[in-house]
Amino acid sequence: MAHFSSRGGRLVGTPVVRRGAHWWLTSGAGSLLATDPVFTGELDRFAAARAAAEREIAQLTPKCRRWWS
């Protein structure tokens, strides 16, 4: 299961990484600092919503989780 910390980490399924207070767009060619406050705000909200959803899924009983996997 993916985990995301507000302090840092890759946003699973995306080419985006949070390092400290900054979001970085990553590729095989390198990284680019995301500086648009609207875009980075959306990344913050998406990461928080995903983390909340993963916490809820983790609390399901194993029987309920089987259909999700």
All heavy atoms as TSV, in Angstrom:
chain	resi	resn	atom	element	x	y	z
A	1	MET	N	N	0.841	-1.175	0.000
A	1	MET	CA	C	0.000	0.000	0.000
A	1	MET	C	C	0.888	1.241	0.000
A	1	MET	O	O	1.900	1.303	0.640
A	1	MET	CB	C	-0.889	-0.001	1.240
A	1	MET	CG	C	-1.800	1.188	1.268
A	1	MET	SD	S	-2.896	1.232	2.673
A	1	MET	CE	C	-3.669	-0.335	2.548
A	2	ALA	N	N	0.481	2.245	-0.728
A	2	ALA	CA	C	1.257	3.469	-0.834
A	2	ALA	C	C	1.082	4.318	0.417
A	2	ALA	O	O	0.012	4.356	1.000
A	2	ALA	CB	C	0.802	4.252	-2.048
A	3	HIS	N	N	2.116	4.983	0.779
A	3	HIS	CA	C	2.046	5.903	1.910
A	3	HIS	C	C	2.615	7.239	1.469
A	3	HIS	O	O	3.569	7.300	0.729
A	3	HIS	CB	C	2.840	5.368	3.096
A	3	HIS	CG	C	2.261	4.105	3.628
A	3	HIS	ND1	N	1.128	4.079	4.400
A	3	HIS	CD2	C	2.637	2.826	3.467
A	3	HIS	CE1	C	0.845	2.831	4.706
A	3	HIS	NE2	N	1.737	2.054	4.147
A	4	PHE	N	N	2.024	8.294	1.939
A	4	PHE	CA	C	2.494	9.627	1.601
A	4	PHE	C	C	2.606	10.434	2.875
A	4	PHE	O	O	1.713	10.429	3.698
A	4	PHE	CB	C	1.536	10.329	0.639
A	4	PHE	CG	C	1.993	11.707	0.310
A	4	PHE	CD1	C	2.992	11.909	-0.605
A	4	PHE	CD2	C	1.470	12.781	0.969
A	4	PHE	CE1	C	3.449	13.179	-0.882
A	4	PHE	CE2	C	1.917	14.060	0.704
A	4	PHE	CZ	C	2.906	14.252	-0.226
A	5	SER	N	N	3.699	11.119	3.008
A	5	SER	CA	C	3.914	11.987	4.154
A	5	SER	C	C	3.895	13.427	3.669
A	5	SER	O	O	4.383	13.723	2.588
A	5	SER	CB	C	5.284	11.675	4.778
A	5	SER	OG	O	5.681	12.711	5.623
A	6	SER	N	N	3.342	14.311	4.455
A	6	SER	CA	C	3.343	15.721	4.063
A	6	SER	C	C	4.764	16.280	4.045
A	6	SER	O	O	5.008	17.311	3.455
A	6	SER	CB	C	2.463	16.537	5.007
A	6	SER	OG	O	2.960	16.464	6.319
A	7	ARG	N	N	5.691	15.579	4.687
A	7	ARG	CA	C	7.076	16.056	4.705
A	7	ARG	C	C	7.846	15.628	3.467
A	7	ARG	O	O	8.806	16.266	3.088
A	7	ARG	CB	C	7.798	15.541	5.940
A	7	ARG	CG	C	7.240	16.129	7.217
A	7	ARG	CD	C	7.959	15.594	8.399
A	7	ARG	NE	N	7.905	14.140	8.346
A	7	ARG	CZ	C	8.647	13.334	9.075
A	7	ARG	NH1	N	9.497	13.826	9.920
A	7	ARG	NH2	N	8.541	12.036	8.976
A	8	GLY	N	N	7.464	14.530	2.848
A	8	GLY	CA	C	8.188	14.119	1.663
A	8	GLY	C	C	7.783	12.755	1.176
A	8	GLY	O	O	7.233	11.955	1.911
A	9	GLY	N	N	8.054	12.530	-0.084
A	9	GLY	CA	C	7.793	11.234	-0.676
A	9	GLY	C	C	7.162	11.349	-2.040
A	9	GLY	O	O	6.710	12.413	-2.451
A	10	ARG	N	N	7.166	10.224	-2.738
A	10	ARG	CA	C	6.569	10.168	-4.072
A	10	ARG	C	C	5.061	10.019	-3.946
A	10	ARG	O	O	4.563	9.279	-3.121
A	10	ARG	CB	C	7.134	8.978	-4.833
A	10	ARG	CG	C	6.526	8.820	-6.219
A	10	ARG	CD	C	7.254	7.815	-7.055
A	10	ARG	NE	N	8.605	8.203	-7.365
A	10	ARG	CZ	C	8.954	9.068	-8.325
A	10	ARG	NH1	N	8.025	9.642	-9.051
A	10	ARG	NH2	N	10.215	9.354	-8.541
A	11	LEU	N	N	4.351	10.747	-4.769
A	11	LEU	CA	C	2.914	10.600	-4.874
A	11	LEU	C	C	2.694	9.448	-5.837
A	11	LEU	O	O	2.904	9.581	-7.039
A	11	LEU	CB	C	2.277	11.892	-5.376
A	11	LEU	CG	C	0.769	11.998	-5.339
A	11	LEU	CD1	C	0.221	11.713	-3.947
A	11	LEU	CD2	C	0.339	13.378	-5.771
A	12	VAL	N	N	2.355	8.293	-5.296
A	12	VAL	CA	C	2.303	7.046	-6.057
A	12	VAL	C	C	1.428	7.180	-7.294
A	12	VAL	O	O	0.361	7.770	-7.244
A	12	VAL	CB	C	1.806	5.900	-5.156
A	12	VAL	CG1	C	1.638	4.622	-5.950
A	12	VAL	CG2	C	2.772	5.686	-4.014
A	13	GLY	N	N	1.925	6.625	-8.386
A	13	GLY	CA	C	1.182	6.658	-9.633
A	13	GLY	C	C	1.370	7.945	-10.420
A	13	GLY	O	O	0.715	8.154	-11.430
A	14	THR	N	N	2.244	8.813	-9.944
A	14	THR	CA	C	2.486	10.085	-10.633
A	14	THR	C	C	3.986	10.350	-10.726
A	14	THR	O	O	4.767	9.798	-9.955
A	14	THR	CB	C	1.854	11.267	-9.869
A	14	THR	OG1	O	2.570	11.464	-8.650
A	14	THR	CG2	C	0.385	11.030	-9.576
A	15	PRO	N	N	4.390	11.220	-11.634
A	15	PRO	CA	C	5.799	11.607	-11.710
A	15	PRO	C	C	6.091	12.812	-10.809
A	15	PRO	O	O	6.760	13.763	-11.205
A	15	PRO	CB	C	5.978	11.949	-13.189
A	15	PRO	CG	C	4.644	12.520	-13.567
A	15	PRO	CD	C	3.630	11.708	-12.770
A	16	VAL	N	N	5.521	12.790	-9.598
A	16	VAL	CA	C	5.636	13.924	-8.685
A	16	VAL	C	C	6.206	13.455	-7.353
A	16	VAL	O	O	5.824	12.420	-6.827
A	16	VAL	CB	C	4.244	14.561	-8.453
A	16	VAL	CG1	C	4.340	15.738	-7.512
A	16	VAL	CG2	C	3.620	14.981	-9.762
A	17	VAL	N	N	7.136	14.251	-6.801
A	17	VAL	CA	C	7.755	13.947	-5.520
A	17	VAL	C	C	7.708	15.204	-4.662
A	17	VAL	O	O	7.929	16.312	-5.151
A	17	VAL	CB	C	9.232	13.512	-5.708
A	17	VAL	CG1	C	9.918	13.308	-4.371
A	17	VAL	CG2	C	9.327	12.262	-6.560
A	18	ARG	N	N	7.432	15.005	-3.378
A	18	ARG	CA	C	7.496	16.135	-2.438
A	18	ARG	C	C	8.770	15.995	-1.626
A	18	ARG	O	O	9.014	14.974	-1.004
A	18	ARG	CB	C	6.286	16.151	-1.520
A	18	ARG	CG	C	6.355	17.354	-0.598
A	18	ARG	CD	C	5.015	17.669	-0.029
A	18	ARG	NE	N	5.143	18.888	0.727
A	18	ARG	CZ	C	4.314	19.890	0.665
A	18	ARG	NH1	N	3.275	19.811	-0.120
A	18	ARG	NH2	N	4.493	20.962	1.378
A	19	ARG	N	N	9.570	17.027	-1.661
A	19	ARG	CA	C	10.801	17.075	-0.864
A	19	ARG	C	C	10.712	18.316	0.008
A	19	ARG	O	O	10.762	19.440	-0.491
A	19	ARG	CB	C	12.025	17.147	-1.774
A	19	ARG	CG	C	12.209	15.906	-2.604
A	19	ARG	CD	C	13.467	15.984	-3.455
A	19	ARG	NE	N	13.503	14.866	-4.367
A	19	ARG	CZ	C	13.754	14.966	-5.661
A	19	ARG	NH1	N	13.994	16.145	-6.205
A	19	ARG	NH2	N	13.774	13.896	-6.424
A	20	GLY	N	N	10.567	18.078	1.302
A	20	GLY	CA	C	10.386	19.207	2.214
A	20	GLY	C	C	9.086	19.914	1.905
A	20	GLY	O	O	8.033	19.296	1.842
A	21	ALA	N	N	9.155	21.206	1.657
A	21	ALA	CA	C	7.952	21.996	1.376
A	21	ALA	C	C	7.700	22.166	-0.112
A	21	ALA	O	O	6.827	22.928	-0.511
A	21	ALA	CB	C	8.096	23.362	2.033
A	22	HIS	N	N	8.463	21.464	-0.959
A	22	HIS	CA	C	8.381	21.687	-2.404
A	22	HIS	C	C	7.968	20.437	-3.161
A	22	HIS	O	O	8.371	19.323	-2.829
A	22	HIS	CB	C	9.734	22.160	-2.944
A	22	HIS	CG	C	10.224	23.396	-2.282
A	22	HIS	ND1	N	9.685	24.635	-2.520
A	22	HIS	CD2	C	11.193	23.579	-1.364
A	22	HIS	CE1	C	10.309	25.535	-1.787
A	22	HIS	NE2	N	11.225	24.917	-1.060
A	23	TRP	N	N	7.174	20.643	-4.214
A	23	TRP	CA	C	6.807	19.578	-5.141
A	23	TRP	C	C	7.754	19.630	-6.335
A	23	TRP	O	O	8.071	20.700	-6.841
A	23	TRP	CB	C	5.377	19.773	-5.647
A	23	TRP	CG	C	4.329	19.447	-4.644
A	23	TRP	CD1	C	3.603	20.328	-3.900
A	23	TRP	CD2	C	3.876	18.148	-4.273
A	23	TRP	NE1	N	2.727	19.651	-3.092
A	23	TRP	CE2	C	2.871	18.314	-3.305
A	23	TRP	CE3	C	4.212	16.849	-4.666
A	23	TRP	CZ2	C	2.198	17.242	-2.728
A	23	TRP	CZ3	C	3.548	15.786	-4.105
A	23	TRP	CH2	C	2.554	15.981	-3.144
A	24	TRP	N	N	8.175	18.455	-6.780
A	24	TRP	CA	C	9.056	18.334	-7.938
A	24	TRP	C	C	8.412	17.417	-8.962
A	24	TRP	O	O	7.865	16.369	-8.609
A	24	TRP	CB	C	10.400	17.735	-7.528
A	24	TRP	CG	C	11.199	18.646	-6.654
A	24	TRP	CD1	C	11.069	18.823	-5.312
A	24	TRP	CD2	C	12.232	19.524	-7.063
A	24	TRP	NE1	N	11.959	19.751	-4.856
A	24	TRP	CE2	C	12.697	20.201	-5.912
A	24	TRP	CE3	C	12.821	19.809	-8.294
A	24	TRP	CZ2	C	13.713	21.136	-5.966
A	24	TRP	CZ3	C	13.851	20.740	-8.339
A	24	TRP	CH2	C	14.287	21.399	-7.194
A	25	LEU	N	N	8.458	17.811	-10.237
A	25	LEU	CA	C	8.026	16.956	-11.334
A	25	LEU	C	C	9.268	16.195	-11.776
A	25	LEU	O	O	10.321	16.799	-11.994
A	25	LEU	CB	C	7.471	17.793	-12.481
A	25	LEU	CG	C	6.360	18.771	-12.095
A	25	LEU	CD1	C	5.959	19.606	-13.298
A	25	LEU	CD2	C	5.172	18.032	-11.540
A	26	THR	N	N	9.162	14.879	-11.887
A	26	THR	CA	C	10.341	14.066	-12.182
A	26	THR	C	C	10.161	13.286	-13.470
A	26	THR	O	O	9.049	12.973	-13.891
A	26	THR	CB	C	10.621	13.073	-11.039
A	26	THR	OG1	O	9.497	12.197	-10.907
A	26	THR	CG2	C	10.852	13.799	-9.728
A	27	SER	N	N	11.291	12.986	-14.098
A	27	SER	CA	C	11.322	12.134	-15.288
A	27	SER	C	C	12.703	11.522	-15.373
A	27	SER	O	O	13.583	11.831	-14.562
A	27	SER	CB	C	11.020	12.949	-16.551
A	27	SER	OG	O	12.129	13.754	-16.891
A	28	GLY	N	N	12.906	10.677	-16.353
A	28	GLY	CA	C	14.222	10.089	-16.556
A	28	GLY	C	C	15.278	11.129	-16.890
A	28	GLY	O	O	16.465	10.915	-16.684
A	29	ALA	N	N	14.843	12.283	-17.389
A	29	ALA	CA	C	15.769	13.344	-17.777
A	29	ALA	C	C	16.149	14.259	-16.617
A	29	ALA	O	O	17.079	15.055	-16.740
A	29	ALA	CB	C	15.157	14.178	-18.900
A	30	GLY	N	N	15.415	14.185	-15.504
A	30	GLY	CA	C	15.723	15.051	-14.368
A	30	GLY	C	C	14.479	15.480	-13.620
A	30	GLY	O	O	13.425	14.870	-13.756
A	31	SER	N	N	14.608	16.557	-12.850
A	31	SER	CA	C	13.511	17.058	-12.025
A	31	SER	C	C	13.303	18.538	-12.275
A	31	SER	O	O	14.238	19.267	-12.603
A	31	SER	CB	C	13.826	16.859	-10.540
A	31	SER	OG	O	13.973	15.502	-10.245
A	32	LEU	N	N	12.073	18.977	-12.086
A	32	LEU	CA	C	11.713	20.374	-12.266
A	32	LEU	C	C	10.887	20.807	-11.062
A	32	LEU	O	O	9.889	20.160	-10.720
A	32	LEU	CB	C	10.902	20.537	-13.556
A	32	LEU	CG	C	10.351	21.909	-13.874
A	32	LEU	CD1	C	11.498	22.872	-14.187
A	32	LEU	CD2	C	9.404	21.823	-15.055
A	33	LEU	N	N	11.282	21.882	-10.415
A	33	LEU	CA	C	10.546	22.405	-9.265
A	33	LEU	C	C	9.207	22.974	-9.720
A	33	LEU	O	O	9.148	23.781	-10.654
A	33	LEU	CB	C	11.362	23.499	-8.577
A	33	LEU	CG	C	10.710	24.195	-7.388
A	33	LEU	CD1	C	10.447	23.210	-6.258
A	33	LEU	CD2	C	11.586	25.346	-6.909
A	34	ALA	N	N	8.134	22.535	-9.100
A	34	ALA	CA	C	6.797	23.070	-9.393
A	34	ALA	C	C	6.612	24.330	-8.558
A	34	ALA	O	O	6.685	24.281	-7.328
A	34	ALA	CB	C	5.731	22.038	-9.052
A	35	THR	N	N	6.384	25.458	-9.213
A	35	THR	CA	C	6.295	26.732	-8.500
A	35	THR	C	C	4.923	27.387	-8.574
A	35	THR	O	O	4.674	28.349	-7.853
A	35	THR	CB	C	7.339	27.734	-9.040
A	35	THR	OG1	O	7.121	27.917	-10.440
A	35	THR	CG2	C	8.752	27.229	-8.795
A	36	ASP	N	N	4.026	26.897	-9.415
A	36	ASP	CA	C	2.694	27.486	-9.546
A	36	ASP	C	C	1.884	27.170	-8.288
A	36	ASP	O	O	1.609	26.003	-8.005
A	36	ASP	CB	C	2.012	26.911	-10.783
A	36	ASP	CG	C	0.635	27.503	-11.031
A	36	ASP	OD1	O	-0.064	27.858	-10.051
A	36	ASP	OD2	O	0.248	27.603	-12.196
A	37	PRO	N	N	1.481	28.175	-7.512
A	37	PRO	CA	C	0.778	27.919	-6.255
A	37	PRO	C	C	-0.579	27.231	-6.438
A	37	PRO	O	O	-1.006	26.467	-5.573
A	37	PRO	CB	C	0.610	29.303	-5.621
A	37	PRO	CG	C	0.869	30.282	-6.691
A	37	PRO	CD	C	1.703	29.608	-7.730
A	38	VAL	N	N	-1.251	27.468	-7.548
A	38	VAL	CA	C	-2.528	26.797	-7.790
A	38	VAL	C	C	-2.278	25.304	-8.022
A	38	VAL	O	O	-2.955	24.443	-7.448
A	38	VAL	CB	C	-3.267	27.428	-8.992
A	38	VAL	CG1	C	-4.518	26.634	-9.336
A	38	VAL	CG2	C	-3.621	28.880	-8.697
A	39	PHE	N	N	-1.286	24.992	-8.841
A	39	PHE	CA	C	-0.946	23.600	-9.137
A	39	PHE	C	C	-0.453	22.868	-7.888
A	39	PHE	O	O	-0.904	21.763	-7.587
A	39	PHE	CB	C	0.113	23.551	-10.242
A	39	PHE	CG	C	0.546	22.167	-10.613
A	39	PHE	CD1	C	-0.353	21.252	-11.145
A	39	PHE	CD2	C	1.863	21.777	-10.442
A	39	PHE	CE1	C	0.049	19.973	-11.491
A	39	PHE	CE2	C	2.272	20.499	-10.787
A	39	PHE	CZ	C	1.364	19.599	-11.319
A	40	THR	N	N	0.448	23.479	-7.139
A	40	THR	CA	C	0.971	22.814	-5.942
A	40	THR	C	C	-0.104	22.677	-4.869
A	40	THR	O	O	-0.119	21.703	-4.121
A	40	THR	CB	C	2.208	23.547	-5.381
A	40	THR	OG1	O	1.879	24.910	-5.112
A	40	THR	CG2	C	3.375	23.484	-6.363
A	41	GLY	N	N	-1.041	23.623	-4.820
A	41	GLY	CA	C	-2.172	23.497	-3.894
A	41	GLY	C	C	-3.040	22.297	-4.242
A	41	GLY	O	O	-3.504	21.568	-3.363
A	42	GLU	N	N	-3.262	22.081	-5.545
A	42	GLU	CA	C	-4.022	20.907	-5.981
A	42	GLU	C	C	-3.273	19.627	-5.634
A	42	GLU	O	O	-3.883	18.638	-5.233
A	42	GLU	CB	C	-4.302	20.971	-7.487
A	42	GLU	CG	C	-5.360	21.975	-7.864
A	42	GLU	CD	C	-6.710	21.669	-7.222
A	42	GLU	OE1	O	-7.135	20.501	-7.215
A	42	GLU	OE2	O	-7.343	22.611	-6.730
A	43	LEU	N	N	-1.964	19.618	-5.800
A	43	LEU	CA	C	-1.172	18.446	-5.416
A	43	LEU	C	C	-1.305	18.174	-3.923
A	43	LEU	O	O	-1.453	17.017	-3.507
A	43	LEU	CB	C	0.303	18.630	-5.795
A	43	LEU	CG	C	0.626	18.572	-7.274
A	43	LEU	CD1	C	2.086	18.964	-7.504
A	43	LEU	CD2	C	0.344	17.197	-7.858
A	44	ASP	N	N	-1.265	19.221	-3.111
A	44	ASP	CA	C	-1.442	19.059	-1.659
A	44	ASP	C	C	-2.791	18.434	-1.338
A	44	ASP	O	O	-2.886	17.496	-0.545
A	44	ASP	CB	C	-1.334	20.415	-0.939
A	44	ASP	CG	C	0.081	20.950	-0.873
A	44	ASP	OD1	O	1.041	20.149	-0.941
A	44	ASP	OD2	O	0.217	22.179	-0.750
A	45	ARG	N	N	-3.849	18.950	-1.970
A	45	ARG	CA	C	-5.195	18.431	-1.714
A	45	ARG	C	C	-5.338	16.989	-2.198
A	45	ARG	O	O	-5.929	16.143	-1.515
A	45	ARG	CB	C	-6.251	19.330	-2.354
A	45	ARG	CG	C	-6.465	20.624	-1.572
A	45	ARG	CD	C	-7.584	21.466	-2.150
A	45	ARG	NE	N	-7.185	22.169	-3.370
A	45	ARG	CZ	C	-6.421	23.265	-3.392
A	45	ARG	NH1	N	-5.961	23.771	-2.264
A	45	ARG	NH2	N	-6.121	23.842	-4.526
A	46	PHE	N	N	-4.799	16.693	-3.373
A	46	PHE	CA	C	-4.869	15.334	-3.901
A	46	PHE	C	C	-4.125	14.357	-2.992
A	46	PHE	O	O	-4.622	13.272	-2.690
A	46	PHE	CB	C	-4.306	15.280	-5.322
A	46	PHE	CG	C	-4.341	13.904	-5.917
A	46	PHE	CD1	C	-5.527	13.367	-6.371
A	46	PHE	CD2	C	-3.186	13.151	-6.011
A	46	PHE	CE1	C	-5.568	12.086	-6.915
A	46	PHE	CE2	C	-3.210	11.869	-6.552
A	46	PHE	CZ	C	-4.406	11.344	-7.006
A	47	ALA	N	N	-2.931	14.735	-2.552
A	47	ALA	CA	C	-2.136	13.863	-1.679
A	47	ALA	C	C	-2.859	13.619	-0.358
A	47	ALA	O	O	-2.875	12.493	0.146
A	47	ALA	CB	C	-0.758	14.481	-1.431
A	48	ALA	N	N	-3.471	14.650	0.193
A	48	ALA	CA	C	-4.203	14.495	1.463
A	48	ALA	C	C	-5.422	13.592	1.280
A	48	ALA	O	O	-5.700	12.728	2.118
A	48	ALA	CB	C	-4.629	15.865	1.991
A	49	ALA	N	N	-6.147	13.762	0.171
A	49	ALA	CA	C	-7.334	12.928	-0.089
A	49	ALA	C	C	-6.928	11.477	-0.310
A	49	ALA	O	O	-7.586	10.556	0.196
A	49	ALA	CB	C	-8.087	13.461	-1.299
A	50	ARG	N	N	-5.843	11.257	-1.027
A	50	ARG	CA	C	-5.384	9.884	-1.277
A	50	ARG	C	C	-4.948	9.215	0.028
A	50	ARG	O	O	-5.268	8.060	0.285
A	50	ARG	CB	C	-4.252	9.883	-2.283
A	50	ARG	CG	C	-3.776	8.491	-2.556
A	50	ARG	CD	C	-2.885	8.403	-3.736
A	50	ARG	NE	N	-2.526	7.015	-3.912
A	50	ARG	CZ	C	-2.460	6.413	-5.061
A	50	ARG	NH1	N	-2.737	7.073	-6.149
A	50	ARG	NH2	N	-2.125	5.152	-5.128
A	51	ALA	N	N	-4.217	9.947	0.854
A	51	ALA	CA	C	-3.775	9.389	2.134
A	51	ALA	C	C	-4.981	9.042	3.013
A	51	ALA	O	O	-5.009	7.994	3.662
A	51	ALA	CB	C	-2.846	10.371	2.849
A	52	ALA	N	N	-6.002	9.901	3.023
A	52	ALA	CA	C	-7.204	9.634	3.818
A	52	ALA	C	C	-7.928	8.392	3.294
A	52	ALA	O	O	-8.384	7.550	4.079
A	52	ALA	CB	C	-8.135	10.843	3.789
A	53	ALA	N	N	-8.022	8.254	1.982
A	53	ALA	CA	C	-8.679	7.081	1.397
A	53	ALA	C	C	-7.914	5.805	1.737
A	53	ALA	O	O	-8.516	4.779	2.070
A	53	ALA	CB	C	-8.790	7.244	-0.112
A	54	GLU	N	N	-6.596	5.858	1.675
A	54	GLU	CA	C	-5.791	4.677	1.997
A	54	GLU	C	C	-5.918	4.290	3.469
A	54	GLU	O	O	-5.937	3.113	3.803
A	54	GLU	CB	C	-4.342	4.900	1.607
A	54	GLU	CG	C	-4.166	4.889	0.096
A	54	GLU	CD	C	-2.736	5.051	-0.344
A	54	GLU	OE1	O	-1.848	5.292	0.510
A	54	GLU	OE2	O	-2.498	4.926	-1.546
A	55	ARG	N	N	-6.035	5.297	4.348
A	55	ARG	CA	C	-6.253	4.989	5.767
A	55	ARG	C	C	-7.585	4.291	5.967
A	55	ARG	O	O	-7.695	3.340	6.741
A	55	ARG	CB	C	-6.171	6.258	6.609
A	55	ARG	CG	C	-4.752	6.744	6.843
A	55	ARG	CD	C	-4.703	7.838	7.890
A	55	ARG	NE	N	-5.504	9.006	7.525
A	55	ARG	CZ	C	-5.074	10.016	6.790
A	55	ARG	NH1	N	-3.847	10.016	6.324
A	55	ARG	NH2	N	-5.867	11.038	6.524
A	56	GLU	N	N	-8.630	4.753	5.273
A	56	GLU	CA	C	-9.950	4.132	5.379
A	56	GLU	C	C	-9.916	2.694	4.863
A	56	GLU	O	O	-10.482	1.797	5.485
A	56	GLU	CB	C	-10.994	4.946	4.603
A	56	GLU	CG	C	-11.311	6.277	5.237
A	56	GLU	CD	C	-11.948	6.136	6.610
A	56	GLU	OE1	O	-12.797	5.246	6.798
A	56	GLU	OE2	O	-11.605	6.929	7.496
A	57	ILE	N	N	-9.257	2.464	3.745
A	57	ILE	CA	C	-9.159	1.116	3.193
A	57	ILE	C	C	-8.407	0.199	4.147
A	57	ILE	O	O	-8.785	-0.954	4.349
A	57	ILE	CB	C	-8.496	1.145	1.804
A	57	ILE	CG1	C	-9.438	1.815	0.805
A	57	ILE	CG2	C	-8.111	-0.258	1.348
A	57	ILE	CD1	C	-8.800	2.153	-0.514
A	58	ALA	N	N	-7.362	0.720	4.760
A	58	ALA	CA	C	-6.564	-0.082	5.696
A	58	ALA	C	C	-7.391	-0.513	6.908
A	58	ALA	O	O	-7.099	-1.546	7.516
A	58	ALA	CB	C	-5.336	0.700	6.148
A	59	GLN	N	N	-8.421	0.240	7.250
A	59	GLN	CA	C	-9.246	-0.096	8.407
A	59	GLN	C	C	-10.324	-1.129	8.097
A	59	GLN	O	O	-10.958	-1.654	9.008
A	59	GLN	CB	C	-9.892	1.168	8.968
A	59	GLN	CG	C	-8.890	2.096	9.597
A	59	GLN	CD	C	-9.525	3.370	10.112
A	59	GLN	OE1	O	-10.743	3.534	10.080
A	59	GLN	NE2	N	-8.712	4.286	10.582
A	60	LEU	N	N	-10.539	-1.424	6.815
A	60	LEU	CA	C	-11.534	-2.440	6.457
A	60	LEU	C	C	-11.076	-3.802	6.950
A	60	LEU	O	O	-9.888	-4.090	7.019
A	60	LEU	CB	C	-11.716	-2.497	4.937
A	60	LEU	CG	C	-12.316	-1.267	4.281
A	60	LEU	CD1	C	-12.288	-1.434	2.767
A	60	LEU	CD2	C	-13.737	-1.029	4.760
A	61	THR	N	N	-12.020	-4.642	7.265
A	61	THR	CA	C	-11.664	-6.005	7.665
A	61	THR	C	C	-11.079	-6.727	6.456
A	61	THR	O	O	-11.384	-6.391	5.308
A	61	THR	CB	C	-12.905	-6.767	8.168
A	61	THR	OG1	O	-13.814	-6.895	7.086
A	61	THR	CG2	C	-13.543	-6.080	9.350
A	62	PRO	N	N	-10.244	-7.734	6.675
A	62	PRO	CA	C	-9.656	-8.459	5.544
A	62	PRO	C	C	-10.704	-9.006	4.568
A	62	PRO	O	O	-10.489	-9.003	3.368
A	62	PRO	CB	C	-8.881	-9.590	6.212
A	62	PRO	CG	C	-8.530	-9.037	7.558
A	62	PRO	CD	C	-9.713	-8.178	7.943
A	63	LYS	N	N	-11.856	-9.450	5.073
A	63	LYS	CA	C	-12.900	-9.978	4.201
A	63	LYS	C	C	-13.412	-8.894	3.245
A	63	LYS	O	O	-13.603	-9.140	2.056
A	63	LYS	CB	C	-14.056	-10.518	5.036
A	63	LYS	CG	C	-15.168	-11.114	4.223
A	63	LYS	CD	C	-16.267	-11.631	5.121
A	63	LYS	CE	C	-17.411	-12.184	4.290
A	63	LYS	NZ	N	-18.526	-12.619	5.107
A	64	CYS	N	N	-13.621	-7.708	3.745
A	64	CYS	CA	C	-14.102	-6.606	2.910
A	64	CYS	C	C	-13.027	-6.136	1.935
A	64	CYS	O	O	-13.331	-5.665	0.858
A	64	CYS	CB	C	-14.524	-5.422	3.778
A	64	CYS	SG	S	-15.966	-5.726	4.785
A	65	ARG	N	N	-11.768	-6.249	2.322
A	65	ARG	CA	C	-10.675	-5.787	1.499
A	65	ARG	C	C	-10.419	-6.681	0.288
A	65	ARG	O	O	-9.837	-6.233	-0.687
A	65	ARG	CB	C	-9.400	-5.704	2.322
A	65	ARG	CG	C	-8.879	-4.298	2.398
A	65	ARG	CD	C	-7.563	-4.251	3.090
A	65	ARG	NE	N	-7.754	-4.558	4.497
A	65	ARG	CZ	C	-6.804	-4.848	5.318
A	65	ARG	NH1	N	-5.570	-4.893	4.919
A	65	ARG	NH2	N	-7.051	-5.101	6.584
A	66	ARG	N	N	-10.832	-7.949	0.343
A	66	ARG	CA	C	-10.533	-8.881	-0.740
A	66	ARG	C	C	-11.029	-8.399	-2.090
A	66	ARG	O	O	-10.349	-8.527	-3.088
A	66	ARG	CB	C	-11.137	-10.249	-0.436
A	66	ARG	CG	C	-10.107	-11.175	0.135
A	66	ARG	CD	C	-10.645	-12.568	0.278
A	66	ARG	NE	N	-10.664	-12.830	1.700
A	66	ARG	CZ	C	-11.630	-13.397	2.369
A	66	ARG	NH1	N	-12.697	-13.797	1.756
A	66	ARG	NH2	N	-11.545	-13.570	3.653
A	67	TRP	N	N	-12.213	-7.839	-2.150
A	67	TRP	CA	C	-12.751	-7.369	-3.435
A	67	TRP	C	C	-11.981	-6.161	-3.953
A	67	TRP	O	O	-11.973	-5.877	-5.125
A	67	TRP	CB	C	-14.235	-7.041	-3.326
A	67	TRP	CG	C	-14.519	-5.822	-2.505
A	67	TRP	CD1	C	-14.766	-5.795	-1.183
A	67	TRP	CD2	C	-14.558	-4.468	-2.937
A	67	TRP	NE1	N	-14.956	-4.507	-0.757
A	67	TRP	CE2	C	-14.829	-3.667	-1.820
A	67	TRP	CE3	C	-14.384	-3.840	-4.166
A	67	TRP	CZ2	C	-14.945	-2.289	-1.891
A	67	TRP	CZ3	C	-14.487	-2.459	-4.231
A	67	TRP	CH2	C	-14.766	-1.705	-3.104
A	68	TRP	N	N	-11.333	-5.429	-3.063
A	68	TRP	CA	C	-10.623	-4.210	-3.447
A	68	TRP	C	C	-9.289	-4.531	-4.105
A	68	TRP	O	O	-8.837	-3.817	-4.968
A	68	TRP	CB	C	-10.405	-3.379	-2.178
A	68	TRP	CG	C	-9.790	-2.044	-2.466
A	68	TRP	CD1	C	-8.479	-1.720	-2.370
A	68	TRP	CD2	C	-10.457	-0.876	-2.897
A	68	TRP	NE1	N	-8.296	-0.413	-2.710
A	68	TRP	CE2	C	-9.500	0.132	-3.033
A	68	TRP	CE3	C	-11.781	-0.571	-3.174
A	68	TRP	CZ2	C	-9.825	1.417	-3.449
A	68	TRP	CZ3	C	-12.084	0.705	-3.574
A	68	TRP	CH2	C	-11.117	1.683	-3.707
A	69	SER	N	N	-8.641	-5.588	-3.709
A	69	SER	CA	C	-7.292	-5.926	-4.197
A	69	SER	C	C	-7.306	-6.352	-5.640
A	69	SER	O	O	-8.141	-6.955	-6.143
A	69	SER	CB	C	-6.689	-7.034	-3.366
A	69	SER	OG	O	-6.626	-6.620	-2.031
